[in-house]
Amino acid sequence: MQVPSAATVNGTVEGELTAQSLRVQNAGVVSGIATAEDIIVAGRVDQTATATKLLIIESTGVMDGQIACGELEIRKGGELHGKIEMLKR
C-alpha cells in the first residue's frame, strides 16, 4: 500500500506500507515492510522498518525486526528488538 502523504495506523496492516510519514497508534500493528521519511511508533511494528529521516519509538511502542533510520529516539519504556542500521545523512 502506498500513501502519498501521512499515514496513521490504528488497526492491523500486513504487507508493505510506504508513506511520507507514518504514525502507528497504540492499538496499531504493522507486520511487513514499513517505509517513510519519519516513523512514530506507539503501537507495534514487526519485520522491517526504514525511516530515512527520523524514527521515534514512544513509551508504549515496540519495534521488532530489521530497522534502518537516519536518527533514532526511544522514549523511556519503548522497546527495540533486532538489528539497527543508521543511515548516512
C-alpha atoms as an extended CHARMM CRD file, in Angstrom:
* protein
*
        89  EXT
         1         1  MET       CA              0.0000000000        0.0000000000        0.0000000000  PROA      1               0.0000000000
         2         2  GLN       CA              1.3120000000        3.4130000000       -0.9190000000  PROA      2               0.0000000000
         3         3  VAL       CA              0.0820000000        6.5990000000        0.7820000000  PROA      3               0.0000000000
         4         4  PRO       CA              1.1210000000        9.9240000000       -0.8340000000  PROA      4               0.0000000000
         5         5  SER       CA              1.4200000000       11.8570000000        2.4360000000  PROA      5               0.0000000000
         6         6  ALA       CA              0.8030000000       10.9290000000        6.0920000000  PROA      6               0.0000000000
         7         7  ALA       CA             -0.4890000000        7.5250000000        7.1590000000  PROA      7               0.0000000000
         8         8  THR       CA             -1.9130000000        6.6570000000       10.5780000000  PROA      8               0.0000000000
         9         9  VAL       CA             -2.3810000000        3.0230000000       11.5740000000  PROA      9               0.0000000000
        10        10  ASN       CA             -4.8920000000        2.3090000000       14.3280000000  PROA      10              0.0000000000
        11        11  GLY       CA             -5.6140000000       -1.3190000000       13.3740000000  PROA      11              0.0000000000
        12        12  THR       CA             -3.5560000000       -4.0080000000       11.6370000000  PROA      12              0.0000000000
        13        13  VAL       CA             -1.6710000000       -3.6710000000        8.3490000000  PROA      13              0.0000000000
        14        14  GLU       CA              0.0680000000       -6.6830000000        6.8270000000  PROA      14              0.0000000000
        15        15  GLY       CA              2.3870000000       -6.3900000000        3.8450000000  PROA      15              0.0000000000
        16        16  GLU       CA              4.1620000000       -3.3270000000        2.5010000000  PROA      16              0.0000000000
        17        17  LEU       CA              3.2920000000        0.2280000000        3.5800000000  PROA      17              0.0000000000
        18        18  THR       CA              5.0350000000        3.2890000000        2.1230000000  PROA      18              0.0000000000
        19        19  ALA       CA              4.1900000000        6.8730000000        3.1130000000  PROA      19              0.0000000000
        20        20  GLN       CA              5.7970000000       10.2790000000        3.5310000000  PROA      20              0.0000000000
        21        21  SER       CA              5.2450000000        9.9470000000        7.2860000000  PROA      21              0.0000000000
        22        22  LEU       CA              3.8570000000        7.0720000000        9.3050000000  PROA      22              0.0000000000
        23        23  ARG       CA              2.3160000000        7.0400000000       12.7680000000  PROA      23              0.0000000000
        24        24  VAL       CA              1.4410000000        3.7050000000       14.3740000000  PROA      24              0.0000000000
        25        25  GLN       CA             -1.0430000000        4.4120000000       17.1780000000  PROA      25              0.0000000000
        26        26  ASN       CA             -1.2020000000        2.4570000000       20.4770000000  PROA      26              0.0000000000
        27        27  ALA       CA             -3.6640000000       -0.0790000000       19.0060000000  PROA      27              0.0000000000
        28        28  GLY       CA             -1.8380000000       -0.1760000000       15.6600000000  PROA      28              0.0000000000
        29        29  VAL       CA              0.2290000000       -3.0640000000       14.2920000000  PROA      29              0.0000000000
        30        30  VAL       CA              2.2890000000       -3.1010000000       11.1050000000  PROA      30              0.0000000000
        31        31  SER       CA              3.5960000000       -6.5140000000       10.1050000000  PROA      31              0.0000000000
        32        32  GLY       CA              5.7370000000       -6.4040000000        6.9950000000  PROA      32              0.0000000000
        33        33  ILE       CA              7.7700000000       -3.6310000000        5.3800000000  PROA      33              0.0000000000
        34        34  ALA       CA              7.1960000000       -0.0460000000        6.5410000000  PROA      34              0.0000000000
        35        35  THR       CA              8.9720000000        2.8240000000        4.7550000000  PROA      35              0.0000000000
        36        36  ALA       CA              8.6670000000        6.5850000000        5.3760000000  PROA      36              0.0000000000
        37        37  GLU       CA             10.7460000000        9.6960000000        5.9990000000  PROA      37              0.0000000000
        38        38  ASP       CA              9.5150000000        9.8140000000        9.5910000000  PROA      38              0.0000000000
        39        39  ILE       CA              8.0270000000        6.9370000000       11.5820000000  PROA      39              0.0000000000
        40        40  ILE       CA              6.4810000000        7.2880000000       15.0410000000  PROA      40              0.0000000000
        41        41  VAL       CA              5.6580000000        4.0280000000       16.8020000000  PROA      41              0.0000000000
        42        42  ALA       CA              3.2750000000        3.9810000000       19.7660000000  PROA      42              0.0000000000
        43        43  GLY       CA              1.9630000000        0.5100000000       18.8440000000  PROA      43              0.0000000000
        44        44  ARG       CA              3.9210000000       -2.3260000000       17.2350000000  PROA      44              0.0000000000
        45        45  VAL       CA              5.9830000000       -2.7510000000       14.0520000000  PROA      45              0.0000000000
        46        46  ASP       CA              7.2960000000       -6.2070000000       13.1100000000  PROA      46              0.0000000000
        47        47  GLN       CA              9.7570000000       -7.3120000000       10.4080000000  PROA      47              0.0000000000
        48        48  THR       CA             11.3030000000       -4.3480000000        8.5190000000  PROA      48              0.0000000000
        49        49  ALA       CA             11.1090000000       -0.5760000000        9.0130000000  PROA      49              0.0000000000
        50        50  THR       CA             13.0330000000        2.1760000000        7.2100000000  PROA      50              0.0000000000
        51        51  ALA       CA             12.7760000000        5.7980000000        8.3510000000  PROA      51              0.0000000000
        52        52  THR       CA             15.0150000000        7.8280000000        6.0620000000  PROA      52              0.0000000000
        53        53  LYS       CA             14.9780000000       10.7610000000        8.4920000000  PROA      53              0.0000000000
        54        54  LEU       CA             13.6160000000       10.0600000000       11.9910000000  PROA      54              0.0000000000
        55        55  LEU       CA             12.3290000000        7.0370000000       13.8860000000  PROA      55              0.0000000000
        56        56  ILE       CA             10.6610000000        7.6400000000       17.2600000000  PROA      56              0.0000000000
        57        57  ILE       CA              9.6280000000        4.7650000000       19.4990000000  PROA      57              0.0000000000
        58        58  GLU       CA              7.1540000000        6.0780000000       22.0610000000  PROA      58              0.0000000000
        59        59  SER       CA              6.9390000000        4.7090000000       25.6320000000  PROA      59              0.0000000000
        60        60  THR       CA              4.2400000000        2.2310000000       24.5170000000  PROA      60              0.0000000000
        61        61  GLY       CA              5.9440000000        1.3430000000       21.2250000000  PROA      61              0.0000000000
        62        62  VAL       CA              7.5730000000       -1.9410000000       20.2280000000  PROA      62              0.0000000000
        63        63  MET       CA              9.8260000000       -2.4210000000       17.1800000000  PROA      63              0.0000000000
        64        64  ASP       CA             10.8570000000       -5.9700000000       16.3370000000  PROA      64              0.0000000000
        65        65  GLY       CA             12.9840000000       -6.8350000000       13.3240000000  PROA      65              0.0000000000
        66        66  GLN       CA             15.3310000000       -5.0540000000       10.9500000000  PROA      66              0.0000000000
        67        67  ILE       CA             15.4150000000       -1.2780000000       11.3610000000  PROA      67              0.0000000000
        68        68  ALA       CA             17.1700000000        1.4050000000        9.2900000000  PROA      68              0.0000000000
        69        69  CYS       CA             16.9400000000        5.1060000000       10.1790000000  PROA      69              0.0000000000
        70        70  GLY       CA             18.6510000000        8.4680000000        9.9070000000  PROA      70              0.0000000000
        71        71  GLU       CA             18.0150000000        9.4160000000       13.5480000000  PROA      71              0.0000000000
        72        72  LEU       CA             16.6030000000        7.3580000000       16.4010000000  PROA      72              0.0000000000
        73        73  GLU       CA             14.7340000000        8.3570000000       19.5670000000  PROA      73              0.0000000000
        74        74  ILE       CA             13.4720000000        5.8160000000       22.0800000000  PROA      74              0.0000000000
        75        75  ARG       CA             11.2830000000        7.1230000000       24.8860000000  PROA      75              0.0000000000
        76        76  LYS       CA             11.5040000000        5.5200000000       28.3300000000  PROA      76              0.0000000000
        77        77  GLY       CA              9.5400000000        2.2580000000       28.1900000000  PROA      77              0.0000000000
        78        78  GLY       CA              9.8290000000        1.8940000000       24.4110000000  PROA      78              0.0000000000
        79        79  GLU       CA             11.2050000000       -1.4210000000       23.1430000000  PROA      79              0.0000000000
        80        80  LEU       CA             13.5430000000       -2.2040000000       20.2680000000  PROA      80              0.0000000000
        81        81  HSD       CA             14.4450000000       -5.7930000000       19.3430000000  PROA      81              0.0000000000
        82        82  GLY       CA             16.5070000000       -6.6150000000       16.2840000000  PROA      82              0.0000000000
        83        83  LYS       CA             19.1820000000       -5.2020000000       14.0260000000  PROA      83              0.0000000000
        84        84  ILE       CA             19.6790000000       -1.4350000000       13.6320000000  PROA      84              0.0000000000
        85        85  GLU       CA             21.3760000000        0.3030000000       10.7260000000  PROA      85              0.0000000000
        86        86  MET       CA             21.9790000000        4.0290000000       10.9950000000  PROA      86              0.0000000000
        87        87  LEU       CA             21.6700000000        5.6570000000        7.5510000000  PROA      87              0.0000000000
        88        88  LYS       CA             24.1910000000        8.2430000000        6.4240000000  PROA      88              0.0000000000
        89        89  ARG       CA             22.8680000000       11.7630000000        6.1230000000  PROA      89              0.0000000000
